[in-house]
């Protein structure tokens, strides 16, 4: 039982990290575009 819970936890963690990195890359792209618009 404990092994299943641990596996689910790992899957959730991976999913969370993927979502977080997607969000972070989106924010980074937004910031880069913003800076480019300001500087040019």
ZILIN-V85100 format. One record per helix or strand of 3 or more residues. SS is the DSSP state (hx for helix, st for strand). FROM is the first residue (numbers start at 1). LEN is the number of residues. If there is no record, write none. Layout:
SS_FROM_LEN + SS_FROM_LEN
This chain:
hx_2_38
